[in-house]
């Protein structure tokens, strides 16, 4: 397998809720009821919006589902953090994982639940004054590896093995997963932070050719999706409908465009989108961008 180019990941961590008016209408509607759960949700949205702005991506956080190939999110009682891969995503990239834990005591009996025998042996040899810190570091590392694996539904934390438990960065593996993992761990003021990436090692599926066309996309499919997202009757949507008439909230419109790209497996640039004025033109763009 050719060595992939170096990937950069940015992490934003915040203990603050977003300023008044920063969230869009859909985001405010999605917020859970009051209390700590709501505060945590708002902090996470603040971190996501900040990171998305730095990455140059649409700022609507409801358009991003987790797990996510580009983004990963984690919480503690006092702060939220989000990691994002910078730049175009290379085809081998399968996922990104992030975990953060504040400084805390560690019960040594828990090690057997997330470390394999070799890793437990290494931890047992760590000087006692550092053992709890290393215990927590390895926990965040295993959590990050787990989150970076899109096929983790049947996995446990013990299934992920690091090459060198003492290393602050390096490779890791999960047997028979078809993935190669890399990670980095470190300290930030909020605690121990680990970031992991996974790469596909199996050959990618063949790209479409003229003999393998994309399934046809018709106007009704797009209007049905828009109707479901924006609660607009599909019968009111025509090819001549101006895009700007769908919603007055520019963030909601951006979220809709991202949703349509994901739903119909289309990729196009902001420059191409700026040329689109009507719903019919948008459907044509979705067709050609698949």
N, C-alpha and C positions, 0 to 999 in steps of 0.2 A: 504494500500500500504506500503511495507517495506520501512524503511527510507534508502535513497540512501547513498552510501559512500560520504565523502567529496570530492568535485571536486576542483582542482586547475586551475586557469586561469592566464596566463602570458600576459602582455601587453607591447608592444614596441612602443615608440613614437619617431619620428625623424623629424627634420626640414631640413635634408640634402638629396641631391640626391645621388644615388649610385656612387661609384668611377668608373672611366673609366674601361671598360672591365668586370665589375661585372655582367652585364645582359647577358643572352644568346641571340642567334640570333632571336629566335621566340619572345622573350620579346621586343627586340629592334624594331622588325617589327611591333609589336602591339601598340607601343607608339603613341599617338596622335600627331598632328602637334605642332609646337613651341608655346610658350606662357605659361600663367599660368596653363592652363589645362595640358600641357605636364609636367611642373614642379611638379604639384600635383601628376600626374600619376607616375613619377619617384620616388618621395618621398615615395609613397605608396608601390612601388615594393621594395624599399630599406628596409622599415619596415617589409614587409612580408618575404623577404629573411632572414633577421636577425632572426626573430621569428622562421621560419621554421628550421633554423640551430640549434637553442637552443632546439627546440622540437624533433630534430632528424628525421625530415621529409624531403622528396625530396625538393630541393631548387627551382625548376622551378615554378614560380608564375602563369604561364598561365594554369597550370593544376588544379588550384583551382577556382571554380566558386562561386559566391555569390548570394543569401544567402548560407551559408555553415554550416554544423552541428558542425564543430570544430572551425572555424575561423570567425571573424567579423572585418570589416574595417570601419574607419571613417576619415574624413578630416576636417581641418580648413584652413584658408587662409595661415597659416604659417607652419603647420605641419600635418603629417599623423600618425595615430595610428592603430595598429592591435592587436587583442586579440586572444589567442588560448588556448584551453583546453589541459592540460597536461596529457599524458598517454593514455591508452586504453579508448575508449569511452564506457561508460556503456549503455546498451540497452535502458533505459528510457530516455536518453538525446535526446531532440528533436532539440535544437538549442542554439546558443550563440549570444548575441547582445552587441554592443559597441557604445558609443557615447561620443563625446568630444566637448565642447563649450568653447571658450575663455571668459574671463571676459568682460561683456558688459552690457549696460542698458537694462532694460526689460519693455516693455509696458504692464501695468497691464491688459489692455483690451484683451490681447491674452490668458490669463489664461483659459477663458471659452472654448477655442478650444481644450485644451489637459488635463484639470483637471475636474473631476466630482464635483458635488456640495459640497460633504464633503471635498474634497481636496482644493477647492477654499475657503471654510470657514476657514480651517486651515491656508492657506496662508494669508488671510486677517488679522488674529490675530498675525502674525509674526511682531515684531518691524520693523518700517519703514526702519531703517538703514540696516537691513538684508534682507528685502523683495525681492529686485532685485536678490540678490545672490541665495536665495532659489527658486525663480521663475526659474532661469536658471538651477539650480540643478534638479528640478522636470522635466524640459523639457528634459534634457539629460537622465533622468531615463525613462521617457515614450518612448523616441526614442529607448533606449536600449531594453526595453521590446518588443516593436514592432518588432525590428530586430530579436529578439530571437524566435519569433513565426513564424514557417514555414507556418502557415495558415493565414497570416495577410492580404491577398489580399482584403478581405471585411471588415477589421477592421479599426477603427480610434484610435487615441491616447487616447481618453476618455474611450475606452473600457477596458483599462488596469487600474486596481485599486490597489494601494498599501495599505497594512494593516495599516501602520503608516507613514504618510507623513514626519514626523520629523526624522525618523530613517535613519541612514546612510547605513543600510543593513537590509534585511528582506524579507518576502514573498510578493507576488503580485498575482493577478488572472485576468483572462478574462473569463467571464461567458460562459458556454457551449462550451469551447474550448477543453476540455479534457486534459488541460495542467496545471501544477503547475509551478509557476515562483519564482525565487529567484534573489536578486540583491545586489550590493554593489555600493556605490557612494563615491567620495572623490575628493580632490584637488591635482593637479599636477602643475608644473610650467606653463604648457600650458593652464590651465584652469580647468573646472569641468569635471570629467570623471565618467561615469557610465557603469557598466558591468552587464548583466543579462543572466540567463540561464533558459531554459524551460525543463520540464520533462513530459513525457507521463504518465498520470494517468490511462489510459484505458489499459486493458489486451493486451499484445503483440500478434500479429498473431502467429498461430501455426508454429513451425519450420518444415522444410522439414523432412520427414521420408522416409524409403524405398518405402512406398506406394505413396509418393508425390515427385518424382524425379524432379530435375531441368530440364528445357527445354534443349534439346540436343544442343551442341555447335559444329559446324563444322569448318574446316580449312578455308573455303571460307568466313565465317562471320568475322573471325579475320583479314584475309588479306584485306577484303573490308574496315574495319575500319582503318587499318594501311595505306592503299592506300590513304584514305581521309585525314588522319592527316599529312602524310609525302609527299604527292603528288608523290608517287611511283606507277607505273602501277601494278595492282594486278596480271597481267599475269607474271610479273617478280619475283613474290614471290613463293617459293616452301618450302616444309618442311625442306629441307636441307639448306635454306638460313641462313647464320650466323647472329645473332642479331647485332653484331658489324658492319656489312656491311650496315645496314639500315641508319645509320647516324654517322658522325664523332664527333658530339657534344654530350658529355656524358649527359649533362643536358637535351637535347632533348630526348635522349633515356629514361631517367628516367621519363620525362613527358609522353612519350608514354606508358610506363608500367602502370603509375598511371591512364591514360585515359582508358586503356584496363580493368584494375581492376574495375573501376567505370562503364564502359559500360556493362560488363558481370557479375557484381555482384560477383566478386571473391576477396578473401583475402589470400595473402600468404606473407611470411617473406622475408627479404633480403637474408637470408641464403639459402632459397629454390631457389630464383632467381639466386644466384651465380652459381648454378649447371646447369643452362640452357644456352646452347650455340647456338642452332638453333631455327628457327621459329616453327618447328614441336614440339620441346620440350616445347616451350612456350605455344603452344595451349594445349598440354597435361596438363601442370600445371594449366592453366586457367580452364580446365574441372574439374580437381580434387579439385580445391580450391573453387568451388561454393557450 
